[in-house]
Amino acid sequence: MELSPLLADANIEIGNIEHLSFASKIIESYKNAKIIVLADENTYRFCWNKLIVAVEFLQTAELIIIPPGEENKTLDTCSNVWEILSNYKVGRHDLIINLGGGVITDTGGFIASVFKRGIHFINIPTTLLGMIDASFGGKTGVNIENYKNQLGVFNNPIATYIDKSFLYTLPTNHIKNGFAEIIKHALINDTILWERIVKIKELSEIFSDDIFKRALKVKIEIVNADPKELGLRKILNFGHTIGHAIEGHFFNFYRLEHGHAVALGMIAESYIATKIDKLSMNEFRQIINFIKKYFLIPSIAKTEITEIVELMKNDKKNYEGKIQCALIDKIGHCMYDQPIDEELITESLIFLFFSKHEV
Amino acid sequence: MELSPLLADANIEIGNIEHLSFASKIIESYKNAKIIVLADENTYRFCWNKLIVAVEFLQTAELIIIPPGEENKTLDTCSNVWEILSNYKVGRHDLIINLGGGVITDTGGFIASVFKRGIHFINIPTTLLGMIDASFGGKTGVNIENYKNQLGVFNNPIATYIDKSFLYTLPTNHIKNGFAEIIKHALINDTILWERIVKIKELSEIFSDDIFKRALKVKIEIVNADPKELGLRKILNFGHTIGHAIEGHFFNFYRLEHGHAVALGMIAESYIATKIDKLSMNEFRQIINFIKKYFLIPSIAKTEITEIVELMKNDKKNYEGKIQCALIDKIGHCMYDQPIDEELITESLIFLFFSKHEV
């Protein structure tokens, strides 16, 4: 299937925000509405101005600015914003614009979906992770302590506007967050994308239209086929079962980026797939070598492995107390609902953190 | 339409809970699941035992008991319960049973709908208001301070079990909460029900099957026609625009029951309907006389009227800053989205609280 109709169905537009339907939509549908913009300190500083250029009267919108970072993707943040919305007397016909990365679109999407049983929201992702993944597909949510996305609903923004020029404001570690998801999209569903990305010489090449749009297409097609994650969509969690637990574990003492954690999770989960004879040793070697070129393996103490496994016991995908993973059986194809023994998970983490990765 | 297929479609069963499908559903579908029961101190004391008699192995369920009352229908309560669910490692295939009145089913429904983007829940209403109204129809939610149901989602329980024997544990003011909704259902949609209830000699007559089931039928039919309240369903808000504001206003210093507030709201909104020549003086007189037989008019200071009107400005049904009401144009028929001037609302409150109601 071509990308354009897919994008239109998902209400996603890509381009310079001044030339997208953003301005006309705001002016036509929300001229008399209250407009609330949710941003973080960075996107307020670097991205907000571009929105005002696109739609001048947004200058009168109410800005709510939260501190940046995953540690603010909490119910407390929501609670504060809900109180502000109540005080502004925001109603069912008003609009929230989420301007930011995954934290802002996940949190803001949840805030809007629950306020007065749901008000409209628009997502404007400003990070690569947001553009490739977080800003569309219907998942919204916040964390409870170090359990990721424990609260949330499935609900779609009325539109997502992707303006790649926002990417040039980002530091490299942010780019890597999105890059990990692009690698994942290639590994689970698109061998051509995989062959393309292993050839890149500079990280900035991943902004190129061919890579960017292939990565988007993978997610849109999967989400369209299974919006509520009853089956197929679970393959998008490849690398995330172990990745989320690693991210959660590091959360309290060191900020490990989401994409970094997912990249590590993909190595560990590929190890498991190889161990149970699903994935060939040769492909596993390609995967591990490629990921390690861009992501370092952090040091941990052996005792921390048990703590990481413990966190996995609260994963949303578990069934009857058993940890379940999405596992690739070859590059470009992924299986879901694979129950994994705790021992094998422990073994994969020992391989990841304490071996030389010679396979 | 007959009631039985309507009830089946809405997954509602009425009868002694020991004889309903409750036990078989739990045993067949949730034998290996974690089961969490949300109750308040009263329903734990008076209703919980009946559930164990129906399904013995519920003795091993995790009980979460919250203090009773509208003042606990808050995000804080949800936050505490979510933390407990996280610690219990409750997963997507587990079950929450809400055992209680509207506060428990509204709050518990919201808790379940948002936890891990939605887990299953069953409602077992124990109050008349719960049975007639709150426990089905898809609305879940909690309050923010004295703004009612500011947070919530539309989502249905997998089943609602109505056992009228729970009603015999209730004090009269609780019965009146449900009675107000029965009056509302009659006024907006069912003249036969109205004629039936004006003839009752004892309040307990409203438990009789003919009244009870007609009142249920009104709500089920309206909700089926418009589950997300885009149009018709708004007539169920008759009495609630002003009623919610009165309830919210009293909230901080005196506990005015929801049904009592709605009954007062129905008088004020009927006054408005008469003033704008929609409702005849004769029917208005019947309504006011009947409601006053069962509900007292509380005393307030004149200055409080402005405060009540102020609260209405945050009502979910407002459009472009204008307060909107559902108004009856005759007994048994209701219109929605009626914009009302602030002055007329003020006048209706002065009539309600400061006149002798001679019409």
Chai-1 contact restraints between the chains, C-beta under 6 A:
chainA,res_idxA,chainB,res_idxB,connection_type,confidence,min_distance_angstrom,max_distance_angstrom,comment,restraint_id
A,N32,B,E320,contact,1.0,0.0,6.0,A-B,restraint_1
A,L75,B,S79,contact,1.0,0.0,6.0,A-B,restraint_2
A,S79,B,L75,contact,1.0,0.0,6.0,A-B,restraint_3
A,W82,B,I144,contact,1.0,0.0,6.0,A-B,restraint_4
A,S86,B,I144,contact,1.0,0.0,6.0,A-B,restraint_5
A,S86,B,Y147,contact,1.0,0.0,6.0,A-B,restraint_6
A,S86,B,Q150,contact,1.0,0.0,6.0,A-B,restraint_7
A,K89,B,K313,contact,1.0,0.0,6.0,A-B,restraint_8
A,K89,B,N314,contact,1.0,0.0,6.0,A-B,restraint_9
A,G91,B,N318,contact,1.0,0.0,6.0,A-B,restraint_10
A,R92,B,K316,contact,1.0,0.0,6.0,A-B,restraint_11
A,H93,B,Y319,contact,1.0,0.0,6.0,A-B,restraint_12
A,V114,B,L151,contact,1.0,0.0,6.0,A-B,restraint_13
A,K116,B,K316,contact,1.0,0.0,6.0,A-B,restraint_14
A,R117,B,G152,contact,1.0,0.0,6.0,A-B,restraint_15
A,R117,B,V153,contact,1.0,0.0,6.0,A-B,restraint_16
A,R117,B,F154,contact,1.0,0.0,6.0,A-B,restraint_17
A,I144,B,W82,contact,1.0,0.0,6.0,A-B,restraint_18
A,I144,B,S86,contact,1.0,0.0,6.0,A-B,restraint_19
A,Y147,B,S86,contact,1.0,0.0,6.0,A-B,restraint_20
A,Q150,B,S86,contact,1.0,0.0,6.0,A-B,restraint_21
A,L151,B,V114,contact,1.0,0.0,6.0,A-B,restraint_22
A,G152,B,R117,contact,1.0,0.0,6.0,A-B,restraint_23
A,V153,B,R117,contact,1.0,0.0,6.0,A-B,restraint_24
A,V153,B,V153,contact,1.0,0.0,6.0,A-B,restraint_25
A,F154,B,R117,contact,1.0,0.0,6.0,A-B,restraint_26
A,K313,B,K89,contact,1.0,0.0,6.0,A-B,restraint_27
A,N314,B,K89,contact,1.0,0.0,6.0,A-B,restraint_28
A,K316,B,R92,contact,1.0,0.0,6.0,A-B,restraint_29
A,K316,B,K116,contact,1.0,0.0,6.0,A-B,restraint_30
A,N318,B,G91,contact,1.0,0.0,6.0,A-B,restraint_31
A,Y319,B,H93,contact,1.0,0.0,6.0,A-B,restraint_32
A,E320,B,N32,contact,1.0,0.0,6.0,A-B,restraint_33
